[in-house]
Amino acid sequence: MNDTAHAPLAGRTALITGGSGGIGSAIALRLADAGARIALAYSSHGEDATRTAARIDSLHGSGRAVALQADLSGVMAATSLVERTARELGPVDLLIAGAGVGKQLAWHDIDVDTWDTTMAVNVRAPFLLAQAALPGMTERGWGRILFISSIAALNGGIIGAHYAASKAALHGLTHSLAASVAGDGVTVNSLAPALIGGTRILPADAAEGGQLPAPIPVGRLGNPDEVAAMAAAMVSNGYLTNKVITLDGGLYPS
Ligand SMILES: NC(=O)c1ccc[n+]([C@@H]2O[C@H](COP(=O)([O-])OP(=O)(O)OC[C@H]3O[C@@H](n4cnc5c(N)ncnc54)[C@H](OP(=O)(O)O)[C@@H]3O)[C@@H](O)[C@H]2O)c1
């Protein structure tokens, strides 16, 4: 067995959007442990992304991680982020598209601005990031794209129609892109978690008073480390592509 099979992520460059969030920072730490260089993209919580980058540098050596600001609701931000990552750490080998917004709203209260922003951050940006990163991946014959979707794509969830629709769109994106680049050494998958504590996006009262927002068979919220462990396994496996993997304590039976 060669080194790539033993340590498939060693020396690779990973761009993680949502790197200032609960799930993104946990994935960053996992992929850094596996030997990858990490770009943590954030929008407004630079101190959180910078703290995680500093922790990676202190654990694995200086220059292993950077924090990069980008508001992914803007059209140009995605391409620029891929280029900045390449300049700082090397071409993007792994794209973890984890940035997401989700304002909890009933269907009748979703206005056009909220709809458009949710779609821009949750779907358009992941597509534009993939479009910018894929040419280099296919040329080098190795790449990993992982979209962080949500169980809401499958069951509607608790945030709202705008959020559920944006996450379902990532599944279509997964299937279309995965089929197009499967022969080029690039895998494309979605990881669909549910109800992960230690994150800002989960409504603050989601588990208030020990009351779970849904009948989760495991009986508790998930945690970001559990999502990160699954993400790391998915991007380490070159034979796993075109898949939506759910991680939800048994909530959704598939
Ligand atoms: N927590 C859950 O229960 C759960 C369940 C299913 C799916 N997810 C998905 O998991 C992913 C990670 O979320 P999380 O749970 O870790 O929540 P989180 O702690 O709220 O993190 C959200 C991340 O998205 C970034 N972001 C938001 N708006 C952005 C924008 N305009 N431009 C760039 N980045 C932006 C945030 O950056 P700043 O904070 O720097 O602004 C933050 O890093 C999201 O896609 C979310 O939809 C979460």
The ligand as an SDF file (V2000), in Angstrom:
LIG
                    3D

 48 52  0  0  0  0  0  0  0  0999 V2000
  -26.0400   23.0120   13.8440 N   0  0  0  0  0  0  0  0  0  0  0  0
  -26.9250   22.1920   13.2840 C   0  0  0  0  0  0  0  0  0  0  0  0
  -27.8040   21.6280   13.9680 O   0  0  0  0  0  0  0  0  0  0  0  0
  -26.8810   21.9240   11.8060 C   0  0  0  0  0  0  0  0  0  0  0  0
  -27.7090   20.9190   11.2870 C   0  0  0  0  0  0  0  0  0  0  0  0
  -27.6750   20.6690    9.9310 C   0  0  0  0  0  0  0  0  0  0  0  0
  -26.8540   21.3900    9.1020 C   0  0  0  0  0  0  0  0  0  0  0  0
  -26.0590   22.3690    9.6130 N   0  0  0  0  0  0  0  0  0  0  0  0
  -25.2000   23.1070    8.6930 C   0  0  0  0  0  0  0  0  0  0  0  0
  -23.8690   23.0110    9.1310 O   0  0  0  0  0  0  0  0  0  0  0  0
  -23.1260   24.1040    8.5930 C   0  0  0  0  0  0  0  0  0  0  0  0
  -22.2450   24.6950    9.6860 C   0  0  0  0  0  0  0  0  0  0  0  0
  -23.0860   25.3770   10.6190 O   0  0  0  0  0  0  0  0  0  0  0  0
  -22.8770   25.2830   12.2040 P   0  0  0  0  0  0  0  0  0  0  0  0
  -23.8440   24.2950   12.7010 O   0  0  0  0  0  0  0  0  0  0  0  0
  -21.4540   25.1240   12.5350 O   0  0  0  0  0  0  0  0  0  0  0  0
  -23.4340   26.7130   12.6230 O   0  0  0  0  0  0  0  0  0  0  0  0
  -22.6890   28.0500   13.0170 P   0  0  0  0  0  0  0  0  0  0  0  0
  -21.8870   27.8260   14.2350 O   0  0  0  0  0  0  0  0  0  0  0  0
  -23.7780   29.0630   13.0430 O   0  0  0  0  0  0  0  0  0  0  0  0
  -21.7130   28.3470   11.7770 O   0  0  0  0  0  0  0  0  0  0  0  0
  -22.1960   28.9240   10.5800 C   0  0  0  0  0  0  0  0  0  0  0  0
  -20.9940   29.3190    9.7560 C   0  0  0  0  0  0  0  0  0  0  0  0
  -21.4400   29.8970    8.5160 O   0  0  0  0  0  0  0  0  0  0  0  0
  -20.7210   31.1130    8.3090 C   0  0  0  0  0  0  0  0  0  0  0  0
  -21.4860   32.0740    7.5220 N   0  0  0  0  0  0  0  0  0  0  0  0
  -22.7450   32.5170    7.7560 C   0  0  0  0  0  0  0  0  0  0  0  0
  -23.0530   33.4750    6.8510 N   0  0  0  0  0  0  0  0  0  0  0  0
  -21.9860   33.6280    6.0370 C   0  0  0  0  0  0  0  0  0  0  0  0
  -21.6860   34.4650    4.9350 C   0  0  0  0  0  0  0  0  0  0  0  0
  -22.5540   35.3890    4.4700 N   0  0  0  0  0  0  0  0  0  0  0  0
  -20.4670   34.3640    4.3580 N   0  0  0  0  0  0  0  0  0  0  0  0
  -19.5610   33.4680    4.8080 C   0  0  0  0  0  0  0  0  0  0  0  0
  -19.7690   32.6440    5.8640 N   0  0  0  0  0  0  0  0  0  0  0  0
  -20.9780   32.7500    6.4600 C   0  0  0  0  0  0  0  0  0  0  0  0
  -20.4970   31.6580    9.7060 C   0  0  0  0  0  0  0  0  0  0  0  0
  -19.4670   32.6530    9.6680 O   0  0  0  0  0  0  0  0  0  0  0  0
  -19.4020   33.8360   10.7820 P   0  0  0  0  0  0  0  0  0  0  0  0
  -19.9190   33.2530   12.0700 O   0  0  0  0  0  0  0  0  0  0  0  0
  -17.9510   34.2090   10.8000 O   0  0  0  0  0  0  0  0  0  0  0  0
  -20.2750   34.9440   10.2780 O   0  0  0  0  0  0  0  0  0  0  0  0
  -20.1310   30.3960   10.4510 C   0  0  0  0  0  0  0  0  0  0  0  0
  -18.7790   30.0930   10.2570 O   0  0  0  0  0  0  0  0  0  0  0  0
  -24.1560   25.0890    8.0190 C   0  0  0  0  0  0  0  0  0  0  0  0
  -24.1860   24.9810    6.6280 O   0  0  0  0  0  0  0  0  0  0  0  0
  -25.4540   24.5990    8.6120 C   0  0  0  0  0  0  0  0  0  0  0  0
  -26.5560   24.9070    7.7920 O   0  0  0  0  0  0  0  0  0  0  0  0
  -26.0470   22.6480   10.9510 C   0  0  0  0  0  0  0  0  0  0  0  0
  1  2  1  0
  2  3  2  0
  2  4  1  0
  4  5  1  0
  4 48  2  0
  5  6  2  0
  6  7  1  0
  7  8  2  0
  8  9  1  0
  8 48  1  0
  9 10  1  0
  9 46  1  0
 10 11  1  0
 11 12  1  0
 11 44  1  0
 12 13  1  0
 13 14  1  0
 14 15  2  0
 14 16  1  0
 14 17  1  0
 17 18  1  0
 18 19  2  0
 18 20  1  0
 18 21  1  0
 21 22  1  0
 22 23  1  0
 23 24  1  0
 23 42  1  0
 24 25  1  0
 25 26  1  0
 25 36  1  0
 26 27  1  0
 26 35  1  0
 27 28  2  0
 28 29  1  0
 29 30  1  0
 29 35  2  0
 30 31  1  0
 30 32  2  0
 32 33  1  0
 33 34  2  0
 34 35  1  0
 36 37  1  0
 36 42  1  0
 37 38  1  0
 38 39  2  0
 38 40  1  0
 38 41  1  0
 42 43  1  0
 44 45  1  0
 44 46  1  0
 46 47  1  0
M  CHG  2   8   1  16  -1
M  END
$$$$
